[in-house]
């Protein structure tokens, strides 16, 4: 089938997929409409802002870098949202008699249908309006706008096709679950960058970076408009040529990926089938764990952290945010060493809803609990597994924050507060796990609470956090009294006091949760099996 005959078919297919997807449920329809409205409003604001930028001395720096960031977003988006577009998976077309080259053209045309391309088009139009001066620049703009859009779309498709085996595997689902973390970290970086720009004298600080980015496609297409406005016609032609070359290379890479995908079997499954089953050795880290039920439960909990997508996402998010908040505030000069306690709080939350991560498989755990002692051993082992990660990480974040702020005198004091807070979080987390368990859906990358259990999750997490803060009152009171009495030299005692208090309160919380866990096994199993 020729390209001219295939393209309308794929465009209609894309429209049908969008329409049928919206018909599946009112929730999906509402989510799509709301996201479309927000995206279009943001695009309109971007367009207005870029138009207002016209005539500014640094307008070219802004639009060129903005185009570069947009292209980066197009490149990484398929890795974190592989299920956002059903047409991203070309392996669904393997059984059809289609040649790769016409298929590339048809899929490229279908990719231009959607909110993302419309947003990119608005940004490209606003960018060229901000920097185009003169008839030649207008002519270059007519070429630069569609070229920018095509390079962005082709980049996303080439990346998706090259990684489709990964995106449809368990590791791909891990990437999708971690997308929220990428967004959160990105927001922090943008915020930090904006503040640094203000300190460095404004937009002029962007000029050195722009000098490099303006030669990187597709930002080079927008840079060509600026070059034409300044009369550098040779540079404008060269920058357009770079974007055209990049588009050709991306289409060629996409075509080769399609050919490989549609003519070769899945190598990952072949490798898995051909390799003999390997028994895990008992060497390495697992040999350091205690024997008996405690070591077994700790090993299982740590494997959840490494293998289960939802558990891994929760841990990576807690580790990243717990590090970003104190360090970024310290780098901005507005932080305090006490912000390091935030890491202990973020990591302590992982103790909440311990049985929810087991889902319906909790019945196997329930079968091994026949007494309060068994329940205590189970909860204690889970808390110890959590401490294997949280204790050294909390200490690391505290040391890094102290080094950035140069406040080494308060290091031992804050370590003691962090350990006390961590012990209190373990205590309240153990009680909340027994009293307010809830299910974590495994069939959705973005839902972490089953329908009808949102209230339980809020009570468990926020009620536990407030209770943990109250439980830390004695250590906080000692800290205040030492500072009020000008006992700066004696604040080092907060490290052993905080560590001992955290150990004591954590042990008491686990002991208190054990009998409730042993008596509520059927209720816990029913609660965690709803997802």
C-alpha positions as CSV (number, residue, x, y, z in Angstrom):
1,X,0.0,0.0,0.0
2,X,1.4,3.4,-0.9
3,X,2.0,6.3,1.5
4,X,-0.8,8.4,0.1
5,X,-3.3,5.6,0.7
6,X,-2.0,4.6,4.0
7,X,-1.7,8.0,5.7
8,X,-5.5,8.8,5.8
9,X,-6.2,5.3,7.2
10,X,-3.8,5.9,10.1
11,X,-5.1,9.4,10.8
12,X,-8.6,8.0,11.0
13,X,-7.3,5.1,13.2
14,X,-5.7,7.6,15.6
15,X,-9.0,9.6,15.8
16,X,-10.9,6.4,16.4
17,X,-8.6,5.3,19.2
18,X,-9.1,8.7,20.9
19,X,-12.8,8.6,20.5
20,X,-13.2,5.0,21.7
21,X,-10.9,5.6,24.6
22,X,-13.1,8.4,25.8
23,X,-16.1,6.1,25.6
24,X,-14.6,3.6,27.9
25,X,-15.6,5.4,31.1
26,X,-16.7,8.8,32.4
27,X,-13.6,9.0,34.6
28,X,-11.2,8.6,31.6
29,X,-13.3,11.1,29.6
30,X,-13.2,13.6,32.5
31,X,-9.4,13.2,32.9
32,X,-8.8,13.6,29.2
33,X,-11.0,16.7,28.9
34,X,-9.5,18.3,32.1
35,X,-5.9,17.6,30.9
36,X,-6.7,19.0,27.5
37,X,-8.2,22.2,29.0
38,X,-5.2,22.7,31.3
39,X,-2.7,22.1,28.5
40,X,-4.5,24.4,26.1
41,X,-4.7,27.1,28.7
42,X,-1.0,26.7,29.5
43,X,-0.3,26.8,25.7
44,X,-2.3,30.0,25.4
45,X,-0.4,31.6,28.3
46,X,2.9,30.5,26.8
47,X,1.9,32.0,23.5
48,X,0.9,35.3,25.1
49,X,4.1,35.4,27.1
50,X,6.2,34.8,24.0
51,X,4.4,37.4,22.0
52,X,5.0,39.9,24.8
53,X,8.7,39.0,24.7
54,X,9.1,40.4,21.2
55,X,11.7,43.2,21.2
56,X,13.4,42.0,24.3
57,X,17.2,41.8,24.0
58,X,17.3,38.3,25.4
59,X,14.2,36.9,23.6
60,X,16.3,34.6,21.4
61,X,18.0,33.0,24.4
62,X,14.6,32.3,26.0
63,X,12.9,30.8,22.9
64,X,15.9,28.7,21.8
65,X,16.3,27.2,25.3
66,X,12.6,26.7,25.6
67,X,12.6,24.7,22.3
68,X,15.5,22.6,23.5
69,X,13.7,21.8,26.8
70,X,10.6,20.9,24.8
71,X,12.5,18.6,22.5
72,X,14.0,16.9,25.6
73,X,10.4,16.4,26.9
74,X,9.4,14.8,23.7
75,X,12.4,12.4,23.9
76,X,11.8,11.2,27.4
77,X,8.0,11.2,27.5
78,X,7.5,7.9,25.8
79,X,9.8,6.3,28.3
80,X,7.7,7.3,31.3
81,X,4.2,7.3,29.6
82,X,4.3,4.3,27.2
83,X,0.6,3.6,27.6
84,X,-0.4,7.2,26.9
85,X,-0.8,6.5,23.1
86,X,-1.8,3.1,21.8
87,X,-0.1,3.8,18.4
88,X,3.3,4.0,20.1
89,X,3.6,0.2,20.0
90,X,4.3,-0.8,16.4
91,X,4.4,-4.5,17.2
92,X,0.6,-4.5,17.1
93,X,1.0,-4.0,13.3
94,X,3.3,-7.0,12.8
95,X,0.7,-9.2,11.2
96,X,-0.3,-6.6,8.6
97,X,1.4,-6.5,5.1
98,X,3.0,-3.1,5.6
99,X,6.4,-1.8,4.4
100,X,8.4,0.2,6.9
101,X,8.8,3.4,4.8
102,X,5.1,4.0,4.1
103,X,4.4,3.0,7.7
104,X,6.8,5.6,9.0
105,X,5.1,8.4,6.9
106,X,1.7,7.3,8.0
107,X,2.6,7.0,11.7
108,X,4.3,10.4,11.5
109,X,1.1,12.0,10.1
110,X,-1.0,10.3,12.8
111,X,1.4,11.5,15.5
112,X,0.5,15.1,14.6
113,X,-3.0,14.5,15.9
114,X,-3.3,15.2,19.6
115,X,-2.8,17.8,22.4
116,X,1.0,17.5,22.5
117,X,1.6,18.5,18.8
118,X,-0.9,21.4,19.2
119,X,1.0,22.6,22.3
120,X,4.3,22.3,20.4
121,X,2.9,24.2,17.5
122,X,1.7,27.0,19.7
123,X,5.1,27.3,21.3
124,X,6.9,27.3,18.0
125,X,4.6,30.0,16.6
126,X,5.1,32.1,19.6
127,X,8.8,31.6,19.5
128,X,9.3,32.8,15.9
129,X,6.9,35.7,16.5
130,X,9.1,36.8,19.4
131,X,12.3,36.9,17.3
132,X,11.4,37.2,13.6
133,X,12.3,40.7,12.2
134,X,12.2,41.3,8.5
135,X,10.9,39.5,5.4
136,X,13.7,37.0,5.3
137,X,13.1,36.0,8.9
138,X,9.4,35.5,8.2
139,X,10.2,33.2,5.3
140,X,12.6,31.2,7.5
141,X,9.8,31.1,10.1
142,X,7.4,29.4,7.7
143,X,10.0,26.6,7.3
144,X,11.2,26.5,11.0
145,X,7.8,26.1,12.6
146,X,6.7,22.8,10.9
147,X,10.3,21.6,11.0
148,X,10.5,22.0,14.7
149,X,7.2,20.2,15.2
150,X,8.3,17.3,12.9
151,X,11.6,16.8,14.6
152,X,10.0,16.7,18.0
153,X,7.4,14.1,16.9
154,X,10.0,12.1,15.0
155,X,12.3,12.1,18.1
156,X,9.5,10.8,20.3
157,X,8.6,8.0,17.8
158,X,12.2,7.0,17.2
159,X,12.9,6.7,21.0
160,X,9.7,4.8,21.5
161,X,10.4,2.4,18.6
162,X,14.0,1.8,19.8
163,X,12.8,1.0,23.3
164,X,9.5,-0.7,22.8
165,X,10.7,-4.0,24.1
166,X,11.8,-2.3,27.3
167,X,8.5,-0.2,27.6
168,X,6.3,-3.3,27.4
169,X,8.4,-5.2,30.0
170,X,8.4,-5.1,33.8
171,X,11.2,-2.5,33.7
172,X,9.1,-0.4,31.4
173,X,6.3,-0.4,34.0
174,X,8.9,0.6,36.6
175,X,9.7,3.6,34.5
176,X,6.0,4.6,34.2
177,X,5.6,4.4,37.9
178,X,8.6,6.6,38.4
179,X,7.3,9.3,36.1
180,X,5.9,11.3,39.0
181,X,9.3,11.4,40.6
182,X,10.8,12.8,37.4
183,X,8.2,15.5,37.3
184,X,8.8,16.4,41.0
185,X,12.6,16.6,40.6
186,X,12.2,18.6,37.4
187,X,10.0,21.1,39.1
188,X,12.6,21.5,41.9
189,X,15.4,21.9,39.3
190,X,13.4,24.6,37.4
191,X,12.7,26.4,40.6
192,X,16.3,26.3,41.6
193,X,17.4,27.5,38.1
194,X,14.9,30.4,38.2
195,X,16.3,31.6,41.5
196,X,19.9,31.2,40.3
197,X,19.0,33.3,37.2
198,X,17.7,36.0,39.4
199,X,20.9,36.0,41.5
200,X,23.1,35.9,38.3
201,X,21.7,39.1,36.8
202,X,18.6,37.9,34.9
203,X,18.3,36.5,31.4
204,X,21.7,37.5,30.3
205,X,23.1,34.5,32.2
206,X,21.4,32.3,29.5
207,X,23.4,33.7,26.6
208,X,26.4,31.4,26.9
209,X,24.2,28.3,27.0
210,X,22.1,29.6,24.1
211,X,25.2,29.9,21.9
212,X,25.6,26.1,22.1
213,X,21.9,25.0,22.1
214,X,21.0,27.1,19.0
215,X,23.1,24.7,16.9
216,X,21.3,21.6,18.3
217,X,18.1,20.4,16.5
218,X,15.3,21.3,16.7
219,X,16.4,24.4,18.6
220,X,18.6,25.2,15.6
221,X,15.5,25.7,13.5
222,X,14.3,28.5,15.8
223,X,17.9,29.8,16.0
224,X,17.8,30.1,12.2
225,X,15.0,32.6,12.5
226,X,17.1,34.7,14.9
227,X,20.1,34.4,12.6
228,X,18.0,35.6,9.6
229,X,16.7,38.5,11.7
230,X,20.3,39.6,12.4
231,X,21.3,39.2,8.7
232,X,23.4,36.1,9.2
233,X,21.9,34.2,6.3
234,X,24.6,31.7,6.0
235,X,24.2,30.7,9.7
236,X,20.4,30.5,9.2
237,X,20.8,28.1,6.2
238,X,23.2,26.0,8.2
239,X,20.9,25.8,11.2
240,X,18.0,24.8,9.1
241,X,20.1,22.2,7.4
242,X,21.0,20.8,10.8
243,X,17.3,20.4,11.7
244,X,16.6,18.8,8.3
245,X,19.5,16.4,8.7
246,X,18.3,15.5,12.2
247,X,14.8,14.8,10.9
248,X,16.2,12.6,8.2
249,X,18.4,10.7,10.7
250,X,15.5,10.2,13.1
251,X,13.2,8.9,10.4
252,X,15.9,6.6,9.2
253,X,16.5,5.3,12.8
254,X,12.7,4.9,13.2
255,X,12.5,2.9,10.0
256,X,15.3,0.6,11.0
257,X,13.7,0.0,14.4
258,X,10.4,-0.8,12.7
259,X,12.1,-3.2,10.4
260,X,13.8,-5.0,13.2
261,X,10.7,-5.1,15.4
262,X,8.5,-6.5,12.6
263,X,10.9,-9.1,11.3
264,X,12.6,-10.5,14.4
265,X,11.2,-12.2,17.5
266,X,11.4,-10.8,21.0
267,X,15.0,-11.4,22.0
268,X,14.3,-11.0,25.7
269,X,12.0,-13.9,25.8
270,X,14.3,-16.1,23.7
271,X,17.2,-15.3,26.1
272,X,14.9,-16.1,29.1
273,X,13.9,-19.4,27.5
274,X,17.4,-20.5,26.6
275,X,19.1,-19.7,29.8
276,X,19.1,-22.4,32.5
277,X,17.4,-21.6,35.7
278,X,19.9,-20.3,38.2
279,X,19.6,-20.8,41.9
280,X,20.2,-17.8,44.0
281,X,23.3,-18.2,46.1
282,X,23.2,-17.6,49.8
283,X,26.3,-15.4,49.5
284,X,26.5,-11.6,49.6
285,X,24.3,-9.3,51.6
286,X,21.8,-12.0,52.6
287,X,24.4,-13.8,54.6
288,X,24.6,-10.8,56.9
289,X,20.9,-11.1,57.8
290,X,20.0,-13.0,61.0
291,X,18.7,-16.5,60.8
292,X,15.2,-17.7,61.3
293,X,12.0,-15.8,60.6
294,X,13.6,-12.4,61.1
295,X,16.1,-12.8,58.3
296,X,13.6,-14.4,56.0
297,X,11.1,-11.5,56.4
298,X,13.9,-8.9,56.1
299,X,15.0,-10.5,52.8
300,X,11.5,-10.6,51.5
301,X,10.9,-6.9,52.4
302,X,14.2,-5.8,50.7
303,X,13.3,-7.8,47.6
304,X,9.9,-5.9,47.5
305,X,11.9,-2.7,47.4
306,X,14.0,-3.9,44.5
307,X,11.5,-5.8,42.4
308,X,7.9,-4.6,43.1
309,X,7.2,-1.5,40.9
310,X,4.9,0.2,43.4
311,X,7.2,-0.4,46.3
312,X,10.3,0.6,44.3
313,X,8.6,3.8,43.2
314,X,7.6,4.7,46.8
315,X,11.1,4.2,48.0
316,X,12.9,6.0,45.2
317,X,10.5,8.9,45.6
318,X,11.1,9.1,49.3
319,X,14.9,8.9,48.9
320,X,14.9,11.5,46.2
321,X,12.6,14.0,47.8
322,X,14.2,13.5,51.2
323,X,17.5,14.5,49.7
324,X,16.2,17.3,47.4
325,X,14.3,19.4,50.0
326,X,17.1,19.9,52.5
327,X,19.9,20.2,49.9
328,X,18.2,22.5,47.5
329,X,17.1,24.8,50.4
330,X,20.7,24.8,51.6
331,X,22.0,25.6,48.1
332,X,19.6,28.5,47.8
333,X,20.8,29.9,51.1
334,X,17.4,29.8,52.7
335,X,17.7,26.4,54.4
336,X,18.3,25.1,57.9
337,X,20.1,22.0,59.1
338,X,16.8,21.0,60.7
339,X,15.4,20.4,57.2
340,X,17.5,17.2,57.3
341,X,14.9,15.7,59.5
342,X,12.6,15.8,56.5
343,X,14.5,12.7,55.1
344,X,13.7,10.7,58.2
345,X,10.1,11.7,57.9
346,X,9.9,10.7,54.2
347,X,11.6,7.4,54.8
348,X,9.5,6.6,57.9
349,X,6.3,6.8,55.9
350,X,7.4,3.6,54.2
351,X,6.5,1.7,57.4
352,X,2.9,2.6,57.0
353,X,0.6,0.0,55.3
354,X,3.2,-2.7,55.5
355,X,0.7,-5.4,54.6
356,X,-0.8,-3.5,51.7
357,X,2.3,-4.2,49.6
358,X,1.7,-7.9,50.0
359,X,-1.8,-7.5,48.3
360,X,-3.8,-10.7,48.2
361,X,-0.6,-12.7,48.8
362,X,-0.8,-11.7,52.4
363,X,-2.7,-14.9,53.0
364,X,0.7,-16.7,52.9
365,X,2.0,-14.4,55.6
366,X,-1.2,-14.8,57.7
367,X,-0.8,-18.6,57.6
368,X,2.6,-18.2,59.4
369,X,1.2,-16.1,62.2
370,X,-0.4,-18.1,65.0
371,X,0.4,-16.0,68.0
372,X,1.3,-12.5,69.2
373,X,4.9,-13.5,69.2
374,X,4.8,-14.4,65.5
375,X,3.2,-11.1,64.7
376,X,5.8,-9.2,66.7
377,X,8.6,-11.0,64.9
378,X,7.0,-10.2,61.6
379,X,6.6,-6.5,62.3
380,X,10.0,-6.2,63.9
381,X,11.7,-7.8,60.9
382,X,9.9,-5.4,58.5
383,X,11.0,-2.5,60.7
384,X,14.6,-3.8,60.7
385,X,14.6,-4.1,56.9
386,X,13.5,-0.5,56.7
387,X,16.2,0.6,59.1
388,X,18.9,-1.1,56.9
389,X,18.2,1.7,54.3
390,X,16.9,4.6,56.4
391,X,19.6,4.8,59.1
392,X,22.6,5.3,56.8
393,X,20.6,7.4,54.4
394,X,19.3,9.8,57.2
395,X,22.9,10.2,58.4
396,X,24.1,10.9,54.9
397,X,21.5,13.6,54.2
398,X,22.3,15.2,57.6
399,X,26.0,15.3,56.9
400,X,25.5,16.7,53.4
401,X,23.2,19.4,54.7
402,X,25.6,20.4,57.5
403,X,28.5,20.6,55.0
404,X,26.6,22.8,52.6
405,X,25.5,25.1,55.4
406,X,28.8,24.9,57.3
407,X,26.9,24.2,60.5
408,X,28.9,21.3,61.9
409,X,28.1,22.2,65.5
410,X,24.4,21.2,65.1
411,X,25.2,17.9,63.3
412,X,25.0,15.6,66.3
413,X,21.9,17.4,67.6
414,X,20.0,17.0,64.3
415,X,21.1,13.4,64.0
416,X,19.5,12.7,67.3
417,X,16.3,14.4,66.3
418,X,16.2,12.5,63.1
419,X,16.7,9.1,64.8
420,X,14.0,10.0,67.3
421,X,11.6,10.9,64.5
422,X,12.4,7.8,62.6
423,X,11.7,5.6,65.7
424,X,8.4,7.4,66.2
425,X,7.5,6.9,62.5
426,X,8.2,3.2,62.9
427,X,6.1,2.9,65.9
428,X,3.1,4.7,64.4
429,X,3.6,2.9,61.1
430,X,3.4,-0.5,62.8
431,X,0.2,0.5,64.6
432,X,-1.3,2.0,61.4
433,X,-0.4,-1.1,59.4
434,X,-2.4,-3.2,61.8
435,X,-5.3,-0.8,62.3
436,X,-5.8,0.9,58.9
437,X,-4.5,-1.4,56.2
438,X,-5.5,-0.7,52.6
439,X,-5.0,-2.2,49.2
440,X,-2.5,-1.0,46.5
441,X,-3.9,-1.6,43.0
442,X,-1.3,-3.5,40.8
443,X,-3.1,-3.0,37.5
444,X,-2.7,0.8,37.5
445,X,0.6,2.7,37.5
446,X,-0.9,5.8,39.0
447,X,-3.4,4.6,41.6
448,X,-1.9,3.8,44.9
449,X,-5.1,3.3,46.8
450,X,-8.0,1.0,45.9
451,X,-11.5,2.6,45.4
452,X,-13.3,3.2,48.6
453,X,-10.2,3.1,50.8
454,X,-8.9,6.7,50.3
455,X,-10.1,7.7,53.7
456,X,-8.2,4.8,55.3
457,X,-5.0,5.9,53.5
458,X,-5.4,9.5,54.7
459,X,-6.0,8.4,58.3
460,X,-3.1,6.0,58.2
461,X,-0.5,8.4,56.8
462,X,-1.5,11.8,58.1
463,X,-2.8,10.5,61.5
464,X,0.4,8.6,61.9
465,X,2.6,11.5,61.0
466,X,0.9,13.8,63.5
467,X,1.1,11.1,66.2
468,X,4.8,10.7,65.4
469,X,5.4,14.4,65.8
470,X,3.6,14.2,69.2
471,X,5.7,11.2,70.3
472,X,8.9,13.2,69.5
473,X,7.8,16.0,71.9
474,X,10.2,14.9,74.7
475,X,13.3,15.1,72.5
476,X,12.1,18.4,71.0
477,X,11.5,19.8,74.5
478,X,15.0,18.8,75.6
479,X,16.4,20.5,72.5
480,X,14.5,23.7,73.2
481,X,15.6,23.7,76.8
482,X,19.2,23.2,75.9
483,X,19.2,26.1,73.5
484,X,17.2,28.3,75.9
485,X,19.8,27.6,78.6
486,X,22.6,28.6,76.2
487,X,23.8,25.0,76.4
488,X,25.2,24.9,72.9
489,X,28.1,22.8,74.1
490,X,25.8,20.2,75.6
491,X,23.6,19.6,72.5
492,X,25.8,16.6,71.6
493,X,23.8,14.6,74.2
494,X,20.8,14.7,71.9
495,X,22.5,12.1,69.6
496,X,22.5,9.3,72.2
497,X,19.3,10.5,73.8
498,X,17.5,10.7,70.4
499,X,18.8,7.4,69.3
500,X,17.9,5.7,72.5
501,X,14.4,7.3,72.5
502,X,13.8,6.3,68.9
503,X,14.8,2.7,69.6
504,X,12.6,2.6,72.7
505,X,9.5,4.2,71.1
506,X,9.9,2.0,67.9
507,X,10.1,-1.1,70.0
508,X,7.0,-0.1,72.0
509,X,5.1,0.7,68.9
510,X,5.8,-2.7,67.4
511,X,4.9,-4.5,70.7
512,X,1.7,-2.6,70.8
513,X,0.8,-3.4,67.1
514,X,1.6,-7.1,67.4
515,X,-1.5,-8.4,69.3
516,X,-3.8,-6.3,67.1
517,X,-2.1,-7.7,64.0
518,X,-2.5,-11.3,65.3
519,X,-6.2,-10.7,66.1
520,X,-7.1,-9.0,62.9
521,X,-5.5,-11.2,60.2
522,X,-8.8,-11.9,58.3
523,X,-9.7,-8.2,58.3
524,X,-6.2,-7.2,57.1
525,X,-6.4,-9.8,54.4
526,X,-9.8,-8.6,53.2
527,X,-8.6,-5.0,53.2
528,X,-5.4,-5.5,51.3
529,X,-7.0,-7.8,48.7
530,X,-9.4,-5.3,47.2
531,X,-7.0,-4.0,44.6
